[in-house]
Amino acid sequence: MSGPLLTPEQASHKVKRNWSVLLGAAFIMATSAIGPGFLTQTAVFTEKFQANFAFAILVSIIIDIGAQMNVWRVITMSGKRGQDVANMVFPGLGYFVIALIALGGLAFNIGNIGGCAMGINVLFGTDMKMGALISAAIGIGIFLYKEAGVAMDNFTKILGGLMILLTAYVAMTSNPPVAEAAIRSIAPENMDSLLLPMVTLVGGTVGGYITFAGGHRLLDAGVIGKANLGEVNRSAVTGIVITGVMRVLLFLAVLGVVVAGYKLNPANPPASAFQFAAGDLGYKFFGAVLWAAGITSVVGCAYTTVSFLRSVHKWIDINVSKTIIAFIFASTAIFVTIGKPVNLLILAGSLNGLILPITLGTMLLAARNKKIVGDYEHPAWLMVFGVLAVIITAWAGWQSLLGMQALLK
């Protein structure tokens, strides 16, 4: 017997719940990627490469989908978090990954809190420290709920949607050359010069802790095993598509501005693009987008970092929400008292570039290990995508480390 049949009402509720969880996981991943750095990075590359940047965006989205599906499939088919899978492949590797994630997560959350503070400052003229404290209080409030996972899902979906709508408005007002961008997405000029931005986009979208954000959320929601494979695929692809839509809209918004002859302000490229495109209203919209990007990244980063720390000590595993709250509090306290420690951010950014090739490479090995994934058969085409992403991100991570050495001298 396969179990009792569900009534139509029960079946409808189950479908709605499953889709809510899947969409929530997709938005957690996407909004973790769409942080303050995402906005600046996209604006700077668009100004430099203009319509040709569309090619880098398209290729990076394709690679991102392959990388993310590899990671999410192994996590959900094995029913184990990334660090536990790593320990099964190479004993002790999982703890090394935890150390990298913890260092990178703390450093990047300091930057995310700073982005929140800047967003509130643009919107209301509030002091930076006060803006950071207000944002931290909102982030902490989510994890005070009994159903913190559901609250996090809804929070990221609402603010993720808001970011997309506001950026879409600015993209329309900037009047970008859409046809030229579409052509350059498949037939760019000077393709060789687009390698670095392409690699950077991949690392920024699925690098570090980001690709594990949604996968661990699905695991916590019980979306595991071969019966849920189709749902895992849809959620993984949806997360990348959401990120891609935001990237494309922001690209078009900035492209319209730079093609019109405006020069972006180096101190805050995306803010100046929004202001050129839509005046003072556009500038306020940027403040809202920056705050939404910052606070959702704070939530996603804290949740995912602690999901790795759960393997370190039983107390953390039992008191997940309390640990997440402490993590957000610590990030905010560092920002408020000593600001953004530049060297720590540089070091964490460089190490972050090495996390994906290590973790993704480990996942590819795990995908062929029956002791980890059981009778699940990992498709060859996904392995090809995974190996390509490992090579690209390993090269990017090495270049980032070389750059870090130069900066810290």
N, C-alpha and C positions, 0 to 999 in steps of 0.2 A: 504493500500500500504506500502511496506517495504522501499520505497525510490528509487531513480534512480539507474539503473544498472551501474556498473563500466565497463569501457573499459578494455580489457586485459592489456594494459599498466598501467592504473590506479590501477588495482588490484595487478599487480606485484609490483608497487611502494609501495602500502600500506603494502603488505606482507614483503617487504624488510625493510621498515621503522619500522614495528612492531618488526621484528626479531632483528633489530639493537638496538632498545630500550630495548628489553628483555635481549639481550646479554650484553648490557651496564649495566643494573641493576645488572645482575649476576656478572659481573667483578667488579663493584663498591663494592658489598658486599664482594667478594672474596679477592680483593686487600686490602680492609680495614682490613680483618682478617690477611692477610699475611704481617705483619710488622716486624720490627727488633726483637721484642720479640718472634714472631712465629719461626724465624730462630734459635735463641738461644735455645728456649724451645725444639724444635724438636731434635736438635743436642744433648742436654744434656740427654734427655730421651732415645734416641737411644743408646748412649754410655752406659747407665746404664742397660737398659733392652734388648738391642740387638734385635735379631729376634722376641722375644716375644712382642716387642712394636707394631708389626703389628696388633695384636689383639686389642689393645687399639685404634689404628687408625681406624680400620674397624668399631668397635662398636660406636665410637664417630661420625663417618660419618653418620651412620644410625640414631642416636639420633639427630644429627644436622639437617638432612633433615626433620624429624618430627617437630622439634622446629621451624624451619624456615618457613615451609609450614603453620603452625598454625598462625604465626604472619603475614605473607604476605597475606594470605587469608582474615583474618579479616580486615586488612588495606584496601585492594583493594575492598572487597565486601561492606565495609561500606563507602568507599570513604573518610575516615578520617585518619589523622596522629595518631601515637601511643599515644601521650599525650592527644589528644582530645578524643580518645576512652577511655583512663583511666579516664578522668574527667566525662565521661558519666556513667561509671561503679560505681566509687566512687568520688563524687565531691571533688575537691582539690587534688586528687591523681596524676593527670597529671602534676601539678605544682611541686610536690615532685619529680616525675620522671625527669622533666626538670632540676631541681637543681642537681640531681645525674649525669645526662648526661652532663651538662655543666661543672661541676667540673672534672669528669672523662675525658671528651673530651679535655679540656684544658691541663690537666696533660699528657695525652697520646700523644697529639700532640707535646708537648715539647720533649718527647722521640722520636717521629717520626722524628722531625727536627734533633735531635741528630744522628739518624740512617742515615739520608741523608748526614749529614756532614761527618760521618765516611766513608760512601760509596765513596764520592768524594775524601776523604783523601787517601783511598786505591788505587783509580784509578789514581789520579794525584799528590798526595802528598800535596794537598791544605790545608791551615790552616783551622781548624775546624769552626771557626766563619765565615770565608769567604765561606766555603762550605755550611753552614747553610743559609747565605744570598742569595747565588746563587740559592739554592733549593727553598727557599721561593719565590724568584722572579719568578721562573718557575711556582710554584703552583698558585701564584697570577695572573700570565698571563692568565691562563686558564679561570678565572672568569672575565676577562676584555672583553672577547668575548661576542657579542650580544647573540649568541646561546651557552651559557656557558654549558648547559646540554649536548648538542651534543659533545662539545669539551671535556668535562669530560669523557663521554662514550668512545670516541675514544682514549683518553690518557690512560685510565685504561686498555682498551683492548690491546693496543700495548705493554705497559710495562708489563702487566700481561703475555702476550704471550712470551715476551723476558725472563722473570724470569723462566718460565717453560722450555724453550729451553735450556738456559744456565745450569740450574740445571740438566736437562736430560743428557746433555753432561758429566757433572761431575759424575752423577750416573753410566753412562756406563763405564767411565774410572776407577772407583773405584772397578769394578768387584764384586758386592755384591752377596751373596748367595740367589738368588731370590727364588729358590725352597724351601729352608728352611723357608724363610719369608712367603711364601704363605701357607705353612703347619701351621706355628705358628699363622697365622691370624685367624685360626679357631680352633686350638688345642694348646693353649699356655701352657707353664710350669709356675707354681706359679701364677695362675690367680688372687689370692687375692692381690698380690703386684701391679697389674696393675690398681686397682680401682682409685688411686689418679691421675696417668697420664691421665686416661680416662676422669675423671671429669675435669681436667685441660684443656684438649683439647677441650671439649665441651664449656667451658667458654671462651676459647680463640678464638673459631671460631664463635660462635653466641652470646656471652655474651655482656653485655653493650649496646653500640650504634650499634654494628656491624650488628645484624640481621635486624635492621630497615633501614640500608643504601639503600639496593636495593628496599625494599618495598616502601619507601618514594619516591624513584626515579620513580618507576612505577606510583605512585599516581600523581606526577608532570607531567608525560608524558600522563596522561589521561587513563591509562590502569586500568579501574575499572569496577565493575559490573560482574554479572554472565556470560555475553557473553564472558568475557576475562578470565574466570576461568582456562581454559586449558593452556593459555599462562602464567598466573601467576604461575601455578604449574611447567611448564617447566623452567621458569626463576629461580624459587627458587631452584629447584633441580640442575640446571646447576651451580648456584653459589657455592653450597656445593661441587659438583663434581670437579669444578675448584680448589677449596681450597684443596680438598682431593688429587687430582693429584699432586699438588705442595708438599703437605705433604709427600706423598708416595715417590716421586722422591728424595726429600731431605733426607728422612729416608734411602732410598737405597744408596744414595751417602755417607752418614755418616756410614752406616752399613758396607759397603765394606772396609772403612778405619779402623774402630775399630776391625773388624774381622781379618784384616791383622796384628793386633798387635800394631797399632799406638795409642798414648795417646793424646787426644785432649787438646789443650791449654785452661785452665779454664778461661783465660781472654777474649777469643773470640773463643768458640768451633766451630761454623760453618766455620769461616775463616780458621782455622787450618785444618778442614776436607777437604775443597776445595783445599787447598794447598798441603796436603798429596796426594790427589787423582790425581791432574792434574798440580802440580808444580806451577811455577810463573803465568802461564796462568790461572790456576784454582783460584789463589789468586785474580787476576784481575777480573775474572768472579764473584767471591764473592762480590767484590766492586760494580760491576754493579747490581748484584741481590739485595744487601743491599740498594743501592740508589733507585732502582726501587721499592722495598718493602716500603722504607721510604716515598718516594714522593707520591706514590699512596695512602698510608695510611694517609698522611697529607691531601690530597684532599678529600678522603672519609670521614675522621673524621670531617673535617671542614664543609663539605656539610651536613652531618647527624646531627651534633650538632646544626647547625643553623636551620635545618629543625624543630628541637624541639623548638628552641627559637622563631620561627615565631608566636607561640601562645601567647607570652609574651606581645608583643607590635605591633601595626599596622605598625609602621615605619619599623621594621625588616621584616615584611611580604611583604612590598612594595619594600624594598631595600635589597633583599636576597644576591645578589652578593657582594654588598658593605660590608655587615656584614660578609660574608665568608672571604673576603679579610682582614678585620680588625681582624678576629679571627686568621688567619694565621700569620698576622703581630705581634699580641700580643704573640703568641706561640714562634715565632722566637726571639722577643725582650727579652723575659724571658730567653731563652736558651743562647743568646749571652751575656747578661749582668750578669746573676747570675748562669748560667748553669742549670743542671737538679736538681730542688729541691727535694732531696731524700724523705723527709717526705711527701711531697705532692703527689709524685708518689706512695708511699706505701699506703697512705690513699685512693687515687683514685683507685688503683688496688683492694683494699679490698672492697670498695663500689661498684666497677664495678661488682664484683661477686654477689652482691645482686640485681643488676638491672634486670637481665634476669628472675629470679624466680618471681619477682614482676610484671614485664611487661608481661611475658608469662602467668602467672596466671590470670592477668587481661584480656588478650586476650581470654583465654579459657572461662571466664565468659561472655565476650562480644559475643563470638561465638554463645551462646544460647539466646542472647537478641535480640528479633525481632525489637526493637526500634533502634538498632544499625546496624544490618546486614540485616534487611528486611526479605525477604522470602528465603534467602540462608540457606541451611541445611548443617551444619558442620558434617563431618563423624565421627563415634565413634572411628575408629582406630586412627585418628589424635588426638582425645582427649586423648587417652591412651598414645600416644607418648608424648604429651604435658605435661601430669601429671608426667610422668617419668622424663622428662627434668627438670620440676620445682623442684621435689624432689632432684635430683642429684645436680643441681646448687645451691639450697638453702643450702644443706649440705656443698658444696664447699665454698660458700660465708661465712658461719659461721666459717669454718676452717680458711679461709683467714683472717677474722676479728680477730680471736684468735691469729693468727700469727702476725698480725699488732700490736696488743697490746704488744706482747713480744718484737717486734723490736723497738717500740717507747719508751719503758721504759728506 
